[in-house]
Structure formats: structure tokens, C-alpha cells
Amino acid sequence: MKPQGTQLSLFETRSSSDPFAVRVSPRARRLTARVHVGGRVEIVVPMGVHAHIVRDFVKRFTPWIDRKVAAMQSFVAPSEPVPGSIEFALTEERFAVEWRRESKRGLDQGTDRIVVRASDEGGARALLQAWLKKAAYERLAPRLLQLAQELNCSVDRVAIRCQRTRWGSCSTRGTVSLNCSLLFLPLEVVRYLFVHELAHTKHMNHSPKFWGLVEKIEPDYRRLDRALLAGWRTVPGWVFKT
């Protein structure tokens, strides 16, 4: 394994039918196993780690990885290649989706209707995915910033991403990143995720002080944390499909 940058991916095998990807990252400080929605396994590796160490790591954690893969595979909600409708649990909005097979691509949104023009399924999904990120910023960022003001937490910027393993993150520079798929979760669960990330503006770790602050703001955080993990079940398959 020869690192060639931050996004190098190599494919190894846990067994005859279970591949995993290896990504070498200069920011990584230790080996980490990540299981994405759908069951794809990624091993994040610090620079300079030999392949045999990675294989030993995967072998040691195979039972945990297998359980996580089974869970994440069950979280994938069946969906059409291009959805006929989109529903946001966060805001209780519902949009009917009309896909028109046209060579000129575009998307038009009305109050409760979206018209997508694209010649193929991939193009239609790409337009909907881009629309979803914009819709997420419009609905998530104001709510997060309002809560940050109420809790006296400093947030410099809100970013919207479409990640398969993280609902959100907070950087040391004050950027809070939110997953666009939060739109498919109930308001109370999304608010808990906000509380979690805003608590990181005070404590950049998961120390007892961090969890103490989370509990002070949201006493029912344990139940909501379980609901957040199970929330992957509600994310339509088209959101991640390329």
C-alpha cells in the first residue's frame, strides 16, 4: 500500500464475498472502521501504515464490522430510481415529483410539486440531490443558528453535506456541518443533533463534561440518540444513489 494522497482507495477482502475500501488520510491518527448506509465498509488509515497492519485490524474487528454491516443494510429504505414524491418529516412538507424525459436538464419547484427534466435516471437523481442540499440549507441553517443564539454558542458557518455515516460535525474553526438527510427526521431528533454539535463548540470531545452539557440542554438525549441512529431507515435510497 503506497499512499498517494488523502483519498487513496484500495480494495481488500474480509472474506470471499465481503470487500472493503481502504482510504489513507494524513489527518487520521489511528485506524478507524466506518460502515456506510447500505453496508459498504471503509477503513480509514493514517499515513505510513503497512497493509498487513490494516488486514490484522480488520480481522480483529470483523465481528463488530459484520454486525454493523447487517444493521446498515437494514437501514436502506426501498425506493424508486426517481421518487414519485418527497416528504420532509422535519417540516411536514410533501412534494409530488414529475420526471420529464427531456434532453435539456432542469428542475422547477412549486409549492408542493417538483418538475425534473432529464434524459436519464442518473441525471434526474443528480438534480434532485442538488435540490435537496439547497432545501436542507434553507430549513436547517436558520434553526441551528437560532438555537446557537439561545444557547450562547458561537457558530461561524453552516455547511450542508450528503454523507453516509455522519448526521453532523463541528470543526475547531466554528463550522457546523449538517447532513441534508436530516430533513427526513422528526423535529425533536434534529434538534438533539443540533444540541450535540453545538455542545462541541464548548467541548471538542466526548468527555463527561461534553455529555453533561448535552444532558443539561436535552435531558432525554439517550432516547433521541437512539432515534438518530435508527433515522437512517427513513432516508430514501435515491439520496445516496449515483
BAFI-3210 file (N, C-alpha, C; in Angstrom, 3 decimals, decimal comma, padded with zeros to 6 digits):
// residues 242
n [1|2|3|4|5|6|7|8|9|10|11|12|13|14|15|16|17|18|19|20|21|22|23|24|25|26|27|28|29|30|31|32|33|34|35|36|37|38|39|40|41|42|43|44|45|46|47|48|49|50|51|52|53|54|55|56|57|58|59|60|61|62|63|64|65|66|67|68|69|70|71|72|73|74|75|76|77|78|79|80|81|82|83|84|85|86|87|88|89|90|91|92|93|94|95|96|97|98|99|100|101|102|103|104|105|106|107|108|109|110|111|112|113|114|115|116|117|118|119|120|121|122|123|124|125|126|127|128|129|130|131|132|133|134|135|136|137|138|139|140|141|142|143|144|145|146|147|148|149|150|151|152|153|154|155|156|157|158|159|160|161|162|163|164|165|166|167|168|169|170|171|172|173|174|175|176|177|178|179|180|181|182|183|184|185|186|187|188|189|190|191|192|193|194|195|196|197|198|199|200|201|202|203|204|205|206|207|208|209|210|211|212|213|214|215|216|217|218|219|220|221|222|223|224|225|226|227|228|229|230|231|232|233|234|235|236|237|238|239|240|241|242]
n.u [000,851|000,803|000,699|-000,843|-001,980|-004,806|-007,148|-006,809|-007,905|-008,000|-008,831|-009,500|-010,118|-012,403|-013,614|-014,560|-016,643|-016,971|-015,985|-013,804|-013,049|-010,019|-008,951|-006,456|-005,477|-003,978|-004,829|-005,772|-005,338|-005,390|-006,299|-009,488|-012,709|-015,374|-018,779|-020,923|-024,206|-026,153|-024,190|-021,532|-018,072|-015,490|-012,118|-010,287|-007,085|-004,040|-001,223|001,532|001,047|001,369|000,150|-000,324|-000,873|-003,277|-004,865|-004,732|-006,043|-008,638|-009,327|-009,383|-011,512|-013,647|-016,064|-017,499|-017,701|-019,231|-021,695|-022,373|-022,552|-024,766|-026,733|-026,664|-027,326|-029,965|-031,022|-031,445|-033,845|-036,279|-036,694|-037,883|-035,989|-036,157|-037,857|-041,436|-042,549|-041,597|-041,047|-040,703|-040,037|-039,219|-040,358|-042,889|-043,591|-044,649|-043,806|-044,888|-043,355|-042,515|-041,110|-039,736|-038,703|-036,378|-033,978|-032,787|-031,655|-033,106|-034,718|-037,744|-039,455|-042,501|-045,079|-045,933|-044,937|-042,571|-040,853|-038,845|-036,463|-034,783|-032,719|-032,107|-032,166|-030,040|-029,307|-031,667|-031,788|-029,456|-030,130|-032,209|-030,811|-029,070|-030,968|-032,026|-029,946|-029,872|-032,460|-032,195|-030,337|-031,832|-033,798|-032,559|-030,269|-031,185|-032,629|-030,646|-028,853|-030,503|-030,940|-028,303|-027,857|-029,656|-028,470|-026,097|-023,864|-021,100|-021,154|-019,619|-020,083|-022,412|-022,561|-023,770|-023,966|-023,866|-023,623|-022,833|-022,424|-022,376|-024,387|-023,867|-021,279|-018,711|-016,331|-013,087|-012,864|-015,303|-017,254|-020,247|-021,300|-023,972|-026,017|-027,828|-029,861|-031,133|-033,516|-035,402|-036,006|-037,730|-038,604|-037,811|-035,708|-033,873|-033,360|-032,014|-029,668|-028,630|-028,147|-026,176|-024,027|-023,634|-022,839|-020,301|-018,984|-018,225|-016,924|-014,627|-014,812|-015,811|-016,186|-016,944|-017,759|-018,705|-020,960|-022,375|-023,115|-024,710|-026,812|-027,807|-028,960|-030,642|-032,387|-033,491|-031,714|-030,596|-032,622|-033,251|-030,836|-030,708|-032,868|-031,855|-029,770|-031,291|-032,538|-031,524|-033,037|-035,146|-034,239|-034,501|-033,510|-032,669|-031,310|-028,598|-027,808|-025,838]
n.v [-001,189|002,045|005,215|007,857|010,303|012,055|010,676|008,027|004,901|001,504|-001,884|-004,523|-007,778|-009,133|-011,564|-014,125|-012,826|-010,285|-007,273|-004,492|-000,994|000,874|003,871|006,203|008,721|011,789|013,150|011,344|009,751|007,265|003,845|003,385|001,983|002,339|002,024|002,365|003,583|001,051|-000,817|-000,679|-000,986|000,932|001,500|003,716|004,998|005,987|007,848|005,950|003,450|-000,041|-002,556|-005,095|-004,529|-003,228|-005,341|-007,063|-005,474|-005,328|-008,025|-008,458|-006,868|-007,884|-009,263|-007,080|-005,387|-006,973|-007,062|-004,371|-003,924|-005,533|-004,122|-001,581|-002,257|-002,951|-000,495|000,799|002,272|000,998|002,265|004,034|004,430|007,095|009,188|009,282|011,025|013,302|013,526|015,560|014,923|016,654|019,217|018,585|018,723|017,921|016,903|016,388|014,597|015,049|013,525|014,416|013,185|014,710|016,265|018,673|019,664|020,370|021,829|022,565|024,060|024,099|025,074|022,616|020,786|019,286|019,543|017,669|017,725|015,615|013,414|010,839|008,433|008,796|011,475|012,759|012,060|013,330|016,026|016,190|015,567|017,743|019,754|018,917|019,443|022,222|022,784|021,739|023,463|025,833|025,125|024,021|025,543|028,171|027,316|026,043|028,180|029,894|028,361|028,216|030,865|031,115|029,386|030,554|029,863|029,800|029,970|029,980|029,297|027,486|024,416|022,280|018,879|015,652|012,948|009,488|008,367|010,175|012,352|014,923|017,403|019,242|021,728|022,896|025,464|026,574|025,805|024,253|021,287|019,832|017,043|016,647|014,822|015,036|016,260|014,290|013,432|013,578|016,685|016,851|015,050|016,096|018,511|017,534|016,593|019,051|020,155|018,397|018,933|021,661|021,592|020,722|023,027|024,002|021,900|020,029|017,163|013,914|013,896|013,457|016,039|017,101|015,415|015,980|018,626|018,298|016,782|018,601|020,490|018,913|016,710|014,237|012,960|010,412|008,678|010,101|009,977|007,282|007,243|008,872|007,308|005,185|006,611|006,411|004,585|005,952|007,390|007,910|005,709|006,961|009,230|008,733|007,323|007,024]
n.w [000,000|-001,022|-000,065|-001,805|-001,491|-000,082|-000,567|-001,357|-002,432|-001,818|-002,521|-000,467|000,968|003,201|003,365|001,058|-000,152|000,863|000,353|001,200|001,417|001,491|002,812|002,763|004,944|005,749|007,962|009,744|012,884|013,907|013,123|011,707|011,448|009,244|008,513|005,947|004,939|003,584|003,805|002,915|003,553|004,956|005,632|007,409|007,275|008,831|007,490|006,244|007,360|007,236|004,931|006,058|008,705|008,505|007,546|009,758|011,634|010,548|010,620|013,383|014,157|012,761|013,710|014,904|012,682|010,954|012,325|012,251|009,487|008,841|010,230|008,973|006,382|006,708|007,182|004,825|002,929|000,711|-002,573|-005,470|-008,539|-009,389|-007,341|-006,787|-005,104|-002,464|000,955|003,788|007,010|008,973|008,487|007,734|005,088|001,761|-001,465|-004,714|-007,344|-010,659|-013,356|-016,343|-019,362|-020,926|-023,067|-022,365|-019,327|-016,105|-013,200|-011,648|-008,990|-007,283|-004,977|-003,857|-005,599|-007,797|-010,781|-012,799|-015,310|-017,346|-019,239|-018,422|-015,659|-013,843|-014,256|-013,471|-010,755|-009,856|-010,138|-008,284|-005,950|-005,724|-005,414|-002,977|-001,144|-001,218|-000,305|002,228|003,435|003,554|005,382|007,608|008,465|009,482|011,761|013,293|013,785|015,241|017,560|018,432|019,124|021,254|023,080|023,502|021,922|019,734|016,279|013,259|010,616|008,585|007,034|004,449|003,853|002,197|003,564|004,248|006,710|008,816|010,721|011,427|012,142|013,898|013,546|014,682|013,879|014,028|012,217|011,533|010,235|008,510|007,736|004,776|004,813|007,212|006,913|006,655|009,154|012,361|014,043|016,807|016,966|015,169|016,445|018,700|017,479|016,674|019,239|020,122|018,308|018,793|021,424|021,062|020,390|022,757|024,012|022,484|022,207|023,480|026,211|029,791|030,593|028,223|027,657|029,934|029,488|027,210|028,329|030,149|028,477|026,910|028,449|027,716|026,048|025,577|024,589|022,278|020,947|020,260|018,523|016,545|015,460|014,418|012,492|009,929|008,614|007,518|005,389|001,979|-000,695|-003,096|-002,379|-001,894|-004,092|-007,000]
ca.u [000,000|001,626|-000,147|-000,659|-002,842|-005,762|-008,335|-006,423|-008,763|-007,593|-009,856|-009,042|-011,224|-012,580|-013,901|-014,693|-017,734|-017,122|-014,887|-013,800|-012,183|-009,042|-008,657|-005,334|-005,712|-002,945|-005,454|-006,108|-004,346|-005,498|-007,140|-010,908|-013,629|-016,642|-019,738|-021,844|-025,558|-026,101|-023,251|-020,170|-017,093|-014,316|-011,113|-009,500|-005,741|-003,045|-000,111|002,661|000,654|001,548|-001,065|-000,573|-001,471|-004,680|-005,542|-004,865|-007,075|-009,942|-009,589|-009,693|-012,808|-014,636|-017,394|-018,179|-017,999|-020,340|-022,937|-022,678|-022,970|-026,145|-027,604|-026,723|-028,058|-031,390|-031,459|-031,713|-035,269|-036,512|-037,234|-037,794|-034,786|-036,525|-039,055|-042,667|-042,837|-040,589|-041,673|-039,794|-040,624|-038,850|-041,270|-044,179|-043,848|-044,682|-043,703|-045,057|-042,240|-042,795|-039,882|-039,958|-037,511|-036,010|-032,519|-032,386|-031,852|-033,530|-035,652|-038,634|-040,173|-043,657|-045,422|-045,968|-044,654|-041,255|-040,744|-037,445|-036,252|-033,500|-032,881|-031,933|-032,403|-028,916|-029,409|-032,806|-031,395|-028,453|-030,855|-032,942|-029,831|-028,630|-032,109|-032,161|-028,952|-030,322|-033,632|-031,720|-029,743|-032,904|-034,619|-031,749|-029,351|-031,821|-032,978|-029,412|-028,324|-031,395|-030,640|-026,965|-028,019|-030,322|-027,557|-024,849|-022,805|-020,561|-021,099|-019,170|-020,618|-023,174|-022,344|-024,667|-023,311|-024,678|-022,725|-023,471|-022,160|-022,457|-025,506|-023,340|-019,951|-018,347|-014,889|-012,480|-012,991|-016,668|-018,156|-021,102|-021,751|-025,207|-026,393|-029,096|-030,866|-031,847|-034,870|-036,299|-036,155|-038,633|-038,019|-037,151|-034,454|-032,970|-032,936|-030,995|-028,418|-028,139|-027,604|-024,934|-022,960|-023,374|-022,066|-018,902|-018,347|-017,701|-016,053|-014,337|-014,558|-016,987|-015,829|-018,085|-018,229|-019,497|-022,253|-023,094|-023,723|-025,806|-027,925|-028,379|-029,797|-031,644|-032,369|-033,916|-030,790|-030,322|-033,666|-033,126|-029,636|-031,102|-033,729|-030,991|-029,113|-032,303|-033,056|-031,092|-034,113|-036,113|-033,611|-034,766|-032,321|-032,213|-030,469|-027,187|-027,535|-025,189]
ca.v [000,000|003,245|006,406|008,810|011,455|011,934|009,899|006,773|003,777|000,178|-002,835|-005,766|-008,709|-009,730|-012,957|-014,271|-012,008|-009,049|-006,339|-003,223|000,024|001,482|005,266|006,752|010,132|012,391|013,688|010,249|009,452|005,846|003,077|003,506|001,283|003,017|001,266|003,329|003,128|000,039|-001,847|-000,540|-000,857|001,748|001,551|004,951|004,604|007,067|007,729|005,123|002,174|-001,126|-003,285|-006,235|-003,982|-002,986|-006,644|-007,548|-004,643|-005,750|-009,373|-008,346|-006,213|-008,449|-009,468|-005,785|-004,903|-007,761|-006,610|-003,023|-004,070|-006,030|-003,040|-000,512|-002,751|-002,912|000,892|001,349|002,219|000,754|003,435|004,026|005,122|008,510|009,119|009,917|012,092|013,516|014,023|016,000|014,773|017,829|020,344|018,024|019,111|016,838|017,372|015,430|014,718|014,664|013,418|014,521|012,759|015,733|016,408|019,872|019,374|021,471|021,490|023,645|023,727|024,880|024,963|021,217|019,984|019,446|019,018|017,389|017,445|014,953|012,330|009,523|008,362|009,386|012,923|013,190|011,952|014,359|017,282|016,122|015,605|019,132|020,477|018,515|020,155|023,615|022,777|021,476|024,693|026,789|024,687|023,633|026,585|029,154|026,681|025,833|029,472|030,389|027,618|028,634|032,160|030,874|028,677|031,324|029,082|030,513|029,239|030,891|028,932|026,239|023,737|021,154|017,780|014,451|011,883|008,206|007,860|011,216|013,291|016,275|017,533|020,606|021,916|023,821|026,812|027,054|025,388|023,099|020,625|019,084|016,138|017,056|013,814|015,401|016,670|013,144|013,072|014,455|017,902|016,657|014,333|017,064|019,447|016,860|016,631|020,428|020,286|017,618|019,647|022,931|021,278|020,595|024,349|024,194|020,763|019,324|015,764|013,278|013,742|013,615|017,423|017,255|014,765|016,706|019,795|017,808|016,384|019,814|021,124|017,949|015,599|012,986|012,771|008,994|008,189|010,789|009,470|006,009|007,575|009,418|006,175|004,475|007,515|006,035|003,808|006,843|008,093|007,200|005,242|007,845|010,311|008,352|006,565|007,822]
ca.w [000,000|-001,152|-000,011|-002,896|-001,269|001,014|-000,912|-001,984|-002,071|-002,242|-002,136|000,115|001,148|004,523|003,042|-000,395|-000,703|001,633|000,105|001,924|000,836|002,390|002,470|003,513|005,241|006,601|009,171|010,652|013,922|014,226|012,220|012,011|010,548|009,027|007,725|005,351|004,651|002,544|004,230|002,387|004,629|004,646|006,687|007,322|007,706|008,870|006,550|006,632|007,955|006,274|004,581|006,952|009,921|008,163|007,497|011,134|012,270|010,038|011,139|014,804|014,351|011,842|014,324|015,035|011,336|010,423|012,969|011,753|008,094|008,844|010,678|007,983|005,223|007,018|007,250|003,496|002,597|-000,708|-003,253|-006,923|-009,023|-009,277|-006,487|-007,239|-004,152|-001,424|002,182|004,842|008,344|009,767|008,265|007,322|003,699|000,781|-002,839|-005,798|-008,291|-012,041|-014,150|-017,781|-020,104|-021,899|-023,203|-021,633|-017,905|-015,244|-012,113|-011,232|-007,762|-006,897|-003,563|-003,444|-006,789|-008,409|-012,136|-013,127|-016,731|-017,570|-020,207|-017,810|-014,221|-013,128|-014,342|-012,658|-009,347|-009,563|-009,961|-007,014|-004,866|-005,604|-004,833|-001,577|-000,338|-001,125|000,573|003,588|003,983|003,823|006,505|008,767|008,934|010,379|013,038|014,047|014,226|016,281|018,781|018,873|019,796|022,534|023,984|023,566|021,264|018,578|015,014|012,203|009,301|008,495|005,760|004,217|003,148|001,990|003,995|004,507|008,059|009,831|010,672|011,580|012,738|014,282|013,432|015,643|013,325|014,225|011,146|011,821|009,017|008,719|006,664|004,157|005,118|008,432|006,530|006,732|010,561|013,127|014,587|018,094|016,730|014,538|017,495|019,506|016,715|016,821|020,597|020,145|017,599|019,470|022,634|020,639|020,355|024,111|024,333|021,239|022,548|024,062|027,617|030,709|030,573|027,000|027,821|030,970|028,858|026,368|029,192|030,737|027,453|026,456|029,406|027,088|024,923|025,306|023,684|020,998|020,287|019,637|017,388|015,496|014,810|013,637|011,471|008,580|007,990|006,864|004,268|000,719|-001,384|-004,173|-001,843|-001,984|-005,308|-008,046]
c.u [000,884|000,739|000,182|-001,527|-003,878|-006,935|-007,984|-007,336|-008,204|-008,668|-009,220|-010,252|-011,246|-012,893|-014,112|-015,731|-017,902|-015,949|-014,946|-012,814|-011,245|-008,764|-007,557|-005,534|-004,602|-003,513|-005,767|-004,968|-004,370|-006,357|-008,597|-011,722|-014,926|-017,522|-020,810|-023,231|-025,515|-025,112|-021,849|-019,198|-015,886|-013,393|-010,268|-008,157|-004,816|-001,939|000,949|002,316|000,737|000,258|-001,361|-001,186|-002,954|-005,447|-005,749|-005,971|-008,463|-010,307|-010,036|-011,097|-013,896|-015,987|-018,176|-018,590|-019,195|-021,674|-023,353|-023,169|-024,426|-027,119|-027,763|-027,405|-029,561|-031,932|-031,846|-033,185|-035,440|-037,097|-037,118|-036,516|-034,957|-037,839|-040,264|-043,096|-041,711|-041,295|-040,606|-040,498|-040,362|-039,898|-042,679|-044,583|-043,865|-044,687|-043,951|-043,935|-042,680|-041,481|-040,239|-038,659|-037,235|-034,497|-031,991|-032,710|-032,283|-034,489|-036,435|-039,413|-041,339|-043,918|-045,385|-045,665|-043,270|-041,290|-039,264|-037,360|-034,848|-033,729|-032,753|-032,115|-031,291|-028,965|-030,543|-032,460|-030,402|-029,119|-031,598|-031,984|-029,312|-029,738|-032,251|-031,176|-029,348|-031,514|-033,214|-031,125|-030,836|-033,691|-033,819|-030,917|-030,031|-032,164|-031,732|-028,889|-029,193|-031,113|-029,262|-027,031|-028,649|-029,384|-026,223|-023,665|-022,370|-020,463|-020,736|-019,827|-021,382|-022,965|-023,299|-023,923|-024,291|-023,789|-023,502|-023,302|-022,331|-023,688|-025,011|-021,944|-019,695|-016,833|-014,389|-012,579|-014,415|-017,622|-018,940|-021,609|-022,951|-025,506|-027,745|-030,217|-031,587|-033,278|-035,877|-036,540|-037,114|-037,887|-037,254|-035,811|-033,423|-032,467|-031,873|-029,652|-027,810|-027,474|-026,255|-023,786|-022,644|-022,606|-020,587|-018,225|-017,770|-016,677|-015,833|-013,942|-015,881|-016,705|-017,080|-018,632|-019,100|-020,898|-023,070|-023,792|-024,901|-027,029|-028,601|-029,336|-030,944|-031,605|-032,714|-032,976|-030,536|-031,359|-033,525|-031,896|-029,929|-031,982|-032,913|-030,289|-030,089|-032,841|-032,616|-032,167|-035,038|-035,540|-033,856|-033,475|-031,790|-031,276|-028,988|-026,821|-026,948|-025,690]
c.v [001,236|004,466|007,375|010,036|011,150|011,025|008,601|005,658|002,498|-000,791|-004,139|-006,694|-009,239|-011,209|-013,009|-013,334|-010,659|-008,103|-005,140|-002,279|000,559|002,898|005,784|008,250|010,681|012,961|012,605|010,010|007,988|005,162|003,162|002,732|002,066|002,159|002,223|002,719|002,183|-001,057|-001,735|-000,243|-000,054|001,755|002,796|004,701|005,817|006,819|006,785|003,789|001,078|-001,920|-004,413|-005,765|-003,714|-004,305|-007,209|-006,794|-005,108|-007,129|-009,313|-007,800|-006,759|-008,705|-008,160|-005,265|-005,652|-007,326|-005,254|-003,071|-004,527|-004,933|-001,981|-000,964|-002,689|-001,504|001,461|001,179|001,973|002,007|003,254|004,742|006,637|008,545|009,804|011,040|012,162|014,124|014,364|015,858|016,017|018,926|019,907|018,527|017,862|017,430|016,207|015,667|014,210|014,666|013,418|014,170|013,757|015,884|017,632|019,683|020,608|020,979|022,730|023,195|024,676|024,708|023,526|020,279|020,308|018,810|018,891|017,039|016,875|013,756|010,939|009,605|009,032|010,903|013,470|013,134|013,035|015,713|017,304|016,184|017,026|019,989|020,179|019,265|021,619|023,723|022,570|022,730|025,680|026,427|024,389|024,783|027,613|028,567|026,473|027,146|030,084|029,691|027,993|029,959|031,974|030,242|029,391|030,508|029,803|029,588|030,217|030,588|027,623|025,669|022,554|020,112|016,636|013,254|010,631|007,732|008,903|012,083|014,732|016,247|019,004|020,728|022,904|025,259|027,341|026,738|024,160|022,551|019,757|018,223|016,554|016,067|014,062|015,847|015,534|012,684|014,025|015,614|017,654|015,947|015,270|018,069|018,815|016,864|018,023|020,617|019,585|018,397|020,983|022,712|021,125|021,962|024,704|023,117|019,955|017,875|015,160|012,937|013,803|015,039|017,679|016,671|015,422|017,930|019,383|017,474|017,591|020,490|020,211|016,715|014,239|012,578|011,297|008,410|008,810|010,333|008,136|006,259|008,124|008,296|005,424|005,320|007,193|005,242|004,695|007,551|007,316|006,825|006,182|008,931|010,003|007,684|007,462|007,417]
c.w [000,000|-001,151|-001,132|-002,710|-000,227|000,689|-001,615|-001,518|-002,668|-001,788|-001,693|000,238|002,571|004,379|001,536|-000,987|-000,015|001,406|001,029|001,256|001,906|001,919|003,372|003,695|006,137|007,892|010,200|011,639|014,322|013,181|012,665|010,980|010,467|008,139|007,244|005,165|003,452|002,852|003,674|003,531|004,152|005,866|006,458|008,011|007,753|007,838|007,116|007,254|006,897|006,088|005,562|008,277|009,694|008,154|008,896|011,879|011,847|010,578|012,595|015,031|013,434|012,504|014,465|013,668|010,753|011,024|012,432|010,308|008,024|009,238|009,602|006,702|005,459|007,057|005,892|003,149|001,100|-001,361|-004,753|-007,347|-009,008|-008,498|-007,107|-006,321|-003,129|-000,217|003,214|006,196|009,191|009,684|007,867|005,935|002,818|-000,616|-003,794|-006,807|-009,656|-012,810|-015,634|-018,499|-021,232|-021,925|-022,446|-020,162|-017,124|-014,178|-011,736|-010,003|-007,561|-005,415|-003,073|-004,609|-007,340|-009,784|-012,471|-014,601|-016,913|-018,469|-019,590|-016,297|-013,425|-013,127|-013,492|-011,173|-008,963|-009,337|-008,633|-005,822|-004,645|-004,986|-003,350|-000,689|-000,163|-000,171|002,023|004,205|004,387|005,078|007,771|009,337|009,855|011,741|013,900|014,606|015,323|017,606|019,323|019,618|021,170|023,554|024,149|023,056|019,994|017,365|013,921|010,860|009,409|007,098|005,661|003,385|002,963|002,286|004,367|005,941|009,152|009,627|010,783|012,158|013,042|014,242|014,479|015,161|013,418|013,098|011,594|010,495|009,341|007,497|006,095|004,472|006,437|008,131|006,683|008,174|011,265|013,761|015,884|017,939|016,101|015,576|018,385|018,777|016,776|018,188|020,689|019,504|018,272|020,771|022,300|020,499|021,721|024,478|023,053|021,513|023,014|025,521|028,495|030,737|029,346|027,202|028,925|030,415|027,975|027,219|029,841|029,757|027,042|027,359|028,784|025,960|024,597|024,342|022,304|020,237|019,605|018,409|016,220|014,750|013,918|012,491|010,066|007,856|007,157|005,639|002,979|000,000|-002,440|-003,686|-002,034|-003,294|-006,391|-009,422]
res [m|k|p|q|g|t|q|l|s|l|f|e|t|r|s|s|s|d|p|f|a|v|r|v|s|p|r|a|r|r|l|t|a|r|v|h|v|g|g|r|v|e|i|v|v|p|m|g|v|h|a|h|i|v|r|d|f|v|k|r|f|t|p|w|i|d|r|k|v|a|a|m|q|s|f|v|a|p|s|e|p|v|p|g|s|i|e|f|a|l|t|e|e|r|f|a|v|e|w|r|r|e|s|k|r|g|l|d|q|g|t|d|r|i|v|v|r|a|s|d|e|g|g|a|r|a|l|l|q|a|w|l|k|k|a|a|y|e|r|l|a|p|r|l|l|q|l|a|q|e|l|n|c|s|v|d|r|v|a|i|r|c|q|r|t|r|w|g|s|c|s|t|r|g|t|v|s|l|n|c|s|l|l|f|l|p|l|e|v|v|r|y|l|f|v|h|e|l|a|h|t|k|h|m|n|h|s|p|k|f|w|g|l|v|e|k|i|e|p|d|y|r|r|l|d|r|a|l|l|a|g|w|r|t|v|p|g|w|v|f|k|t]
***
